[in-house]
Amino acid sequence: MSEWIPIALLYLIGMALMIAELFLPAHGLLGLIGLALLGFGIYETYNRNEMAGLLGVAAAVVLLPIGLVISVKTWHRTPVGRRISPPNPVLTERDRMPEDMKRFIGQVGRTATLLRPVGMCIFDGQRVECASEQGVIGPGVEVRAIQLVDRTLSVRPISPAVPPAAAEASDTNRQGPAATGEAAERPNI
């Protein structure tokens, strides 16, 4: 019976070190040493009695995964776990949909950057992150704020979704030189 006392101590110290790993920030070193002591205890048990060694292996195969699951589920409640991983913040409706952004809904603004689909718009002189409701909207286009989606204003173009410089160029090309009052140039033949 006295030959089993050192083996029982190997098991106890191994389990104690694995449990201590949960409470002390040892970066896995205590758990690794505890696992090694547990393995050495199983080895010594197997050397003494083959059936007892098989029972030790079976117990380790069943109890180690159960202990791992329990430790993962309870680790965040330990002092070290509370320090390393603080609890998740509880978001209120105000956090999800800020009141100051709701005032822009229905207002008309102008895109400051290209929206593809996210960019910046200017409403009441304030730069606001916006997302186009559909497609790409160029800079300088008048938009209307439609709704608030995930803290971002969704906007729809009021005027065509073409930048003003491109629109002016296309108007000049459509009217032709006679419409603008310019003389038509004829090539010399």
C-alpha positions in Angstrom: 0.0 0.0 0.0 2.9 2.4 0.7 4.0 2.1 -2.9 0.8 3.8 -4.1 1.3 6.9 -2.0 3.9 8.5 -4.3 1.7 7.7 -7.3 -1.3 9.2 -5.5 0.8 12.4 -4.8 1.7 12.6 -8.5 -2.0 12.5 -9.4 -2.9 15.1 -6.7 0.0 17.5 -7.5 -0.7 17.2 -11.2 -4.4 18.1 -10.8 -3.6 20.8 -8.3 -1.2 22.4 -10.8 -3.7 22.2 -13.6 -6.4 23.9 -11.4 -3.8 26.5 -10.3 -3.3 27.3 -13.9 -6.8 28.8 -14.0 -6.1 31.2 -11.2 -2.4 32.2 -11.8 -1.2 33.8 -14.9 1.6 31.2 -15.7 1.0 31.2 -19.5 0.3 27.5 -19.6 3.5 26.4 -17.7 1.7 25.2 -14.6 -0.8 23.3 -16.7 1.9 21.7 -18.7 3.8 20.6 -15.6 0.6 19.3 -14.1 -0.2 17.3 -17.3 3.3 15.9 -17.2 3.0 14.8 -13.6 -0.4 13.2 -14.3 1.1 11.4 -17.3 4.1 10.2 -15.1 1.6 9.1 -12.5 -0.3 7.0 -15.1 3.0 5.6 -16.3 4.0 4.6 -12.8 0.6 3.1 -12.1 0.9 1.0 -15.3 4.3 -0.2 -14.2 2.9 -1.4 -10.8 -0.3 -2.9 -12.1 -1.5 -3.2 -15.7 -5.2 -3.1 -14.9 -4.8 -0.1 -12.6 -2.8 1.7 -15.3 -5.6 1.1 -17.8 -8.1 2.5 -15.3 -5.9 5.6 -14.9 -5.7 6.1 -18.6 -9.5 5.7 -18.9 -10.1 8.1 -16.1 -7.7 10.7 -17.7 -9.4 10.3 -21.1 -12.8 11.0 -19.5 -11.9 13.5 -16.8 -9.5 15.8 -18.7 -11.9 16.9 -21.4 -14.6 17.4 -18.8 -12.2 19.5 -16.8 -11.2 21.4 -19.9 -14.9 22.3 -20.7 -15.6 23.3 -17.1 -12.5 25.5 -16.9 -13.3 27.2 -20.2 -16.8 27.9 -19.1 -15.8 29.2 -15.6 -12.4 30.9 -16.4 -13.9 34.3 -17.1 -15.3 34.4 -13.5 -11.8 33.9 -11.9 -9.8 36.9 -10.7 -7.3 36.6 -13.6 -10.1 36.0 -16.1 -12.0 39.1 -14.9 -8.8 41.2 -15.4 -7.9 39.8 -18.8 -11.3 39.6 -20.3 -13.7 42.2 -18.8 -17.4 41.7 -19.3 -19.0 42.7 -22.6 -20.6 46.2 -22.4 -24.4 46.2 -22.4 -25.6 48.3 -25.4 -28.7 50.4 -24.9 -30.9 51.7 -27.7 -29.2 55.1 -27.5 -25.8 53.4 -28.2 -27.2 51.7 -31.2 -29.0 54.7 -32.7 -27.6 58.0 -31.5 -30.1 60.8 -31.2 -28.0 63.4 -32.8 -27.9 61.4 -36.1 -31.7 61.0 -36.3 -32.1 64.7 -36.9 -30.5 64.3 -40.3 -33.2 61.9 -41.6 -35.2 63.6 -44.3 -32.7 66.5 -44.7 -30.9 67.4 -47.9 -27.1 67.4 -48.0 -24.2 67.2 -50.4 -21.7 64.4 -50.8 -18.2 65.4 -49.8 -16.5 62.3 -51.1 -17.3 59.5 -53.5 -19.8 57.1 -51.9 -19.0 53.6 -53.0 -21.2 52.8 -51.0 -19.7 54.5 -47.9 -18.3 58.0 -47.8 -18.8 61.4 -46.2 -21.6 63.8 -46.7 -22.2 67.3 -45.4 -25.5 68.0 -43.6 -26.0 71.5 -42.0 -22.2 72.1 -42.3 -21.4 68.9 -40.4 -19.5 66.0 -42.0 -21.4 62.7 -41.5 -20.5 59.2 -42.5 -23.1 58.0 -45.0 -23.8 55.0 -47.2 -25.5 55.2 -50.5 -28.8 53.3 -50.7 -27.9 51.9 -54.1 -24.8 52.2 -56.3 -22.0 54.7 -56.4 -22.6 58.4 -55.8 -20.0 60.9 -56.9 -18.8 63.9 -54.9 -20.8 67.1 -54.9 -24.2 65.4 -55.5 -27.2 66.5 -53.6 -28.6 63.6 -51.4 -31.4 63.1 -49.1 -31.0 61.1 -45.8 -33.4 58.2 -45.9 -32.8 56.2 -42.7 -30.3 55.3 -40.0 -28.7 51.9 -40.5 -26.1 50.7 -37.9 -25.1 54.2 -36.9 -24.6 55.2 -40.6 -27.0 57.4 -42.6 -28.4 55.8 -45.7 -28.7 58.4 -48.5 -30.4 58.6 -51.9 -29.3 61.0 -54.6 -31.8 63.8 -55.5 -30.0 64.9 -58.6 -28.5 62.5 -61.0 -25.6 60.5 -59.5 -23.1 62.2 -61.8 -20.5 64.7 -60.5 -21.3 68.3 -61.5 -18.2 68.7 -63.6 -19.0 65.7 -65.7 -22.6 66.8 -66.0 -21.6 70.2 -67.3 -19.2 68.6 -69.8 -21.9 66.3 -71.1 -24.4 69.2 -71.4 -22.0 71.2 -73.6 -21.4 68.2 -75.8 -25.1 67.7 -76.3 -25.9 71.3 -77.1 -23.1 71.6 -79.7 -21.3 74.8 -80.6 -24.2 76.5 -82.2 -26.3 76.3 -79.0 -23.5 77.9 -77.0 -23.0 80.8 -79.3 -19.7 79.7 -80.6 -18.8 79.7 -84.3 -18.6 76.3 -85.8 -15.1 75.6 -87.1 -14.8 73.9 -90.5 -11.7 72.0 -91.3 -9.7 73.2 -94.3 -10.0 70.7 -97.1 
